[in-house]
């Protein structure tokens, strides 16, 4: 019986030792599992700086995980590029932090490959945005874009892309252009592009329906509207018939020609050789007599006229159609 009791005690002691060892070993394993850093061989990042949380899987209590994850590893590569980090360098970075000791399980590959995430701007996308920009100049006029080119395109980091057109340029909405455009990523200027090309602008102008001879008074029926490419035009062509009607050409205008404002002048109210009324005012009296104009004249022109009553040539101001006011 005594032998049996000793045997039972021996077995129980062995079992107790096994249980204690198992508990200690399990606690050690759990501790390792609760605080471990496993660095991935390949990672993609999006910001200028690389942090430990970007390239590894960290197991740790929440307050420690955040702190350890913010360990700075170094600068990121340019967008779309790959950076290689060596094992020894990374281990040195990790263990230099006071929160990491030799009891923390750390696994680091021999080489770590880090690629910066990227996004691109296409020429077609920029062309669409530029067309929207040009529309702000056109007031509904039709236009075509040709020979469009872009300089300075490159990969950009991930984020919200914004284009800012340089409002200080001298672009007036037509003809050749070269414009700077700032590229912003998350409201930070990242790059500047140069857009260039040619805008053909189509506007409506007044044209001659028939030959318009010199000094011929222009009527509305002599004119029509024609839509033309004005990208090389100056700004002295008539756009409204009412601005031309009643004017006279200084020189003959051919059929189909656009009407240039600077080649027109007002139609004379008095024409050379035309019978006119001579009006004379003196001492509150108004005397009207007949006369003959010796030259053309528009409103307020000083012209020579012949007084038919006296046969004398006098000067007077044109005051209306076939009316000249003289002063004695």
C-alpha positions in Angstrom: 0.0 0.0 0.0 2.9 2.3 0.9 4.5 1.5 -2.5 1.2 2.4 -4.3 1.0 5.8 -2.5 4.6 6.6 -3.5 3.8 5.7 -7.1 0.7 7.9 -7.2 2.7 10.8 -5.7 5.4 10.4 -8.3 2.9 10.4 -11.2 1.1 13.4 -9.8 4.3 15.3 -9.4 5.3 14.5 -13.0 1.9 15.6 -14.2 2.1 18.8 -12.3 5.5 19.6 -13.7 4.1 19.0 -17.2 1.2 21.3 -16.7 3.4 24.1 -15.3 5.8 23.7 -18.2 2.9 23.7 -20.7 1.4 26.9 -19.2 4.8 28.7 -19.2 5.5 27.6 -22.8 2.0 28.6 -24.0 2.3 32.0 -22.3 5.6 32.5 -24.1 4.1 31.6 -27.4 1.1 33.9 -26.8 3.4 36.7 -25.8 5.3 36.3 -29.0 2.1 36.2 -31.0 0.8 39.3 -29.2 3.8 41.4 -30.1 5.4 40.5 -33.5 6.6 42.3 -36.6 6.6 40.5 -39.9 7.9 42.7 -42.7 6.6 41.9 -46.2 8.9 41.3 -49.1 6.9 43.7 -51.4 4.7 46.6 -50.5 3.0 49.6 -52.2 3.0 53.0 -50.6 1.3 56.3 -51.4 3.0 59.0 -49.3 6.4 60.7 -49.3 7.6 58.9 -46.2 7.7 55.1 -45.6 6.5 54.0 -42.1 6.8 50.5 -40.6 3.0 49.9 -40.8 3.2 50.5 -44.6 5.5 47.5 -45.2 4.7 45.0 -42.4 2.1 43.2 -40.4 2.3 44.2 -36.8 0.7 42.3 -33.9 0.7 44.2 -30.7 -1.7 45.7 -28.1 -3.6 48.6 -29.8 -1.7 51.5 -28.1 1.7 49.8 -29.0 0.7 48.9 -32.5 0.0 52.5 -33.4 3.3 53.7 -32.0 5.4 51.0 -33.5 3.6 51.4 -36.9 4.8 55.0 -37.1 8.5 54.2 -37.0 9.9 56.1 -39.9 11.8 53.9 -42.4 12.8 56.6 -45.0 11.6 58.5 -48.0 9.4 56.9 -50.6 10.5 56.5 -54.2 9.1 58.7 -56.9 5.6 57.8 -58.2 5.8 54.5 -60.1 9.4 53.8 -59.0 10.7 51.0 -56.8 13.0 51.4 -53.8 15.0 48.5 -52.3 15.6 48.4 -48.5 18.3 46.0 -47.2 17.6 43.7 -44.2 20.4 45.0 -41.9 19.3 48.6 -42.4 15.7 47.9 -41.7 16.5 45.8 -38.6 18.6 48.7 -37.3 15.7 51.1 -37.8 13.3 48.8 -36.0 15.5 48.0 -32.9 16.5 51.7 -32.6 13.0 52.3 -31.2 12.8 52.1 -27.4 9.6 50.1 -27.6 11.2 47.1 -29.4 13.4 44.7 -27.5 14.9 41.3 -28.2 11.8 39.6 -26.9 9.7 40.9 -29.8 9.5 38.5 -32.7 10.8 40.3 -35.8 11.0 38.8 -39.3 12.7 40.7 -42.1 13.4 39.4 -45.6 16.9 40.0 -47.1 15.5 42.6 -49.4 12.3 44.6 -49.2 10.9 46.1 -52.4 8.7 49.2 -52.0 6.8 50.7 -54.9 5.1 54.1 -54.9 1.5 54.1 -56.1 0.8 56.2 -59.1 -1.9 57.7 -61.3 -1.7 59.3 -64.8 -3.2 62.2 -66.7 -3.9 61.4 -70.3 -3.7 63.7 -73.3 -7.4 63.1 -74.0 -8.4 64.0 -70.5 -6.3 67.3 -70.6 -7.8 68.1 -74.0 -11.3 67.7 -72.6 -10.5 70.0 -69.6 -8.9 72.5 -71.9 -12.0 72.6 -74.2 -14.1 73.4 -71.2 -11.7 76.2 -70.3 -11.8 77.7 -73.8 -15.6 77.7 -73.7 -15.5 80.4 -71.1 -14.0 82.8 -73.7 -16.4 82.0 -76.6 -19.9 83.3 -75.5 -21.5 80.4 -77.4 -19.5 80.7 -80.6 -18.4 77.5 -82.3 -14.7 76.6 -82.3 -12.3 73.7 -83.2 -9.1 72.7 -81.5 -6.2 71.4 -83.6 -2.5 70.6 -83.1 -3.0 70.0 -79.4 0.1 69.0 -77.5 1.2 68.6 -73.9 4.7 68.9 -72.3 5.7 67.8 -68.9 3.4 64.8 -68.3 4.6 62.3 -65.7 3.2 59.9 -63.2 1.5 61.4 -60.1 0.9 60.1 -56.6 -2.5 58.8 -55.7 -4.9 61.5 -54.5 -7.4 64.0 -55.7 -6.2 65.6 -58.9 -7.0 69.3 -59.7 -5.9 71.4 -62.7 -5.4 75.2 -62.3 -5.2 77.2 -65.5 -2.9 80.2 -65.5 -5.4 83.2 -65.7 -2.5 85.6 -66.2 -1.8 84.4 -69.7 -2.7 86.5 -72.8 -4.9 83.8 -74.4 -8.0 85.5 -75.8 -9.8 82.3 -76.9 -8.6 82.0 -80.5 -5.5 81.5 -82.6 -2.2 79.9 -81.3 -1.9 79.4 -77.6 0.6 78.2 -75.0 -0.7 77.9 -71.5 0.7 76.8 -68.2 -1.4 74.5 -66.1 -0.6 73.6 -62.4 -1.3 70.0 -61.4 -2.4 69.7 -57.7 -2.7 66.4 -55.8 -4.8 66.7 -52.7 -4.5 70.6 -53.0 -0.7 70.5 -53.1 1.0 71.7 -56.3 3.0 68.7 -57.7 3.7 69.7 -61.3 3.3 72.3 -64.1 2.3 71.4 -67.6 2.5 73.3 -70.8 -0.5 73.0 -73.2 -0.2 74.4 -76.8 -2.1 74.3 -80.1 -4.5 76.3 -82.2 -8.1 77.4 -81.8 -10.2 78.0 -84.9 -13.0 80.2 -83.9 -16.2 80.6 -86.0 -18.2 83.8 -85.8 -20.9 85.5 -87.8 -20.0 88.5 -89.8 -21.6 90.9 -92.3 -20.9 90.3 -96.0 -21.7 92.1 -99.3 -24.5 90.4 -101.2 -23.6 92.5 -104.3 -20.8 94.9 -105.3 -21.0 98.0 -103.1 -19.6 100.9 -105.0 -17.7 103.9 -103.5 -20.1 106.4 -101.9 -23.1 104.1 -102.4 -25.4 104.2 -99.4 -25.7 100.7 -98.1 -29.1 99.1 -97.5 -29.9 96.1 -95.4 -30.9 94.1 -98.6 -27.4 94.5 -99.9 -26.0 92.5 -97.0 -26.1 89.0 -95.5 -24.5 87.0 -92.6 -21.7 84.5 -93.1 -20.0 82.3 -90.6 -16.3 82.3 -91.0 -13.1 81.2 -89.2 -11.8 84.3 -87.4 -8.7 82.8 -85.7 -6.5 85.1 -87.8 -8.9 88.1 -88.0 -8.5 91.5 -86.5 -11.4 93.1 -84.7 -12.5 95.6 -87.3 -15.1 93.5 -89.2 -18.8 94.3 -88.9 -20.9 91.7 -87.0 -24.3 93.4 -87.2 -26.1 94.6 -90.3 -27.7 97.6 -88.4 -24.2 98.9 -87.8 -23.5 99.0 -91.6 -26.9 100.0 -92.9 -26.9 103.7 -94.1 -23.1 103.9 -94.3 -21.2 104.4 -97.5 -17.9 102.6 -98.6 -14.8 104.7 -99.1 -13.8 102.2 -101.9 -15.7 99.6 -103.8 -16.5 96.4 -101.8 -16.7 93.2 -103.9 -19.5 90.7 -103.7 -19.0 88.2 -100.9 -16.4 90.3 -99.1 -16.6 90.9 -95.3 -17.4 94.5 -94.4 -14.5 96.3 -92.7 -15.8 99.0 -90.3 -12.8 101.3 -91.1 -13.6 101.3 -94.8 -17.0 102.8 -94.1 -18.2 106.3 -93.4 -21.4 108.0 -92.7 -23.6 108.8 -95.7 -23.6 112.5 -96.6 -26.7 114.5 -95.5 -25.8 116.9 -98.3 -24.3 115.9 -101.7 -22.3 117.9 -104.1 -24.6 119.6 -106.8 -27.7 118.9 -104.7 -30.3 121.6 -104.1 -30.4 122.6 -100.5 -32.1 124.9 -98.0 -29.9 127.7 -96.8 -30.8 128.8 -93.3 -29.5 132.1 -91.9 -30.1 133.5 -88.4 -29.5 137.1 -87.4 -31.0 139.2 -84.6 -33.6 136.6 -83.8 -34.7 136.4 -87.4 -34.5 133.1 -89.4 -34.2 133.5 -93.2 -34.5 130.5 -95.5 -33.4 130.6 -99.1 -32.3 128.2 -101.9 -28.8 127.1 -102.6 -26.6 124.5 -104.3 -24.1 122.4 -102.4 -20.5 122.5 -103.8 -19.4 119.4 -101.9 -20.6 116.4 -99.8 -21.1 116.8 -96.1 -22.2 114.8 -93.1 -23.7 116.2 -89.9 -21.8 119.3 -88.6 -19.4 119.4 -91.6 -18.4 122.9 -92.7 -19.0 122.9 -96.5 -19.2 125.4 -99.4 -22.6 126.3 -100.9 -23.9 128.7 -103.5 -26.7 131.2 -102.5 -28.9 131.2 -105.6 -30.4 134.6 -104.6 -27.1 136.4 -104.6 -24.9 134.0 -106.6 -22.3 134.2 -103.8 -20.3 131.2 -102.5 -20.6 131.0 -98.7 -19.7 128.5 -96.0 -22.2 126.7 -93.7 -22.6 123.8 -91.3 -24.6 120.7 -92.3 -27.6 120.4 -89.9 -29.8 117.9 -91.6 -30.7 116.2 -94.8 -30.3 119.0 -97.5 -30.1 121.7 -94.8 -27.1 124.0 -94.3 -27.0 126.7 -91.7 -24.9 129.8 -92.7 -23.7 132.8 -90.7 -23.2 136.3 -92.0 
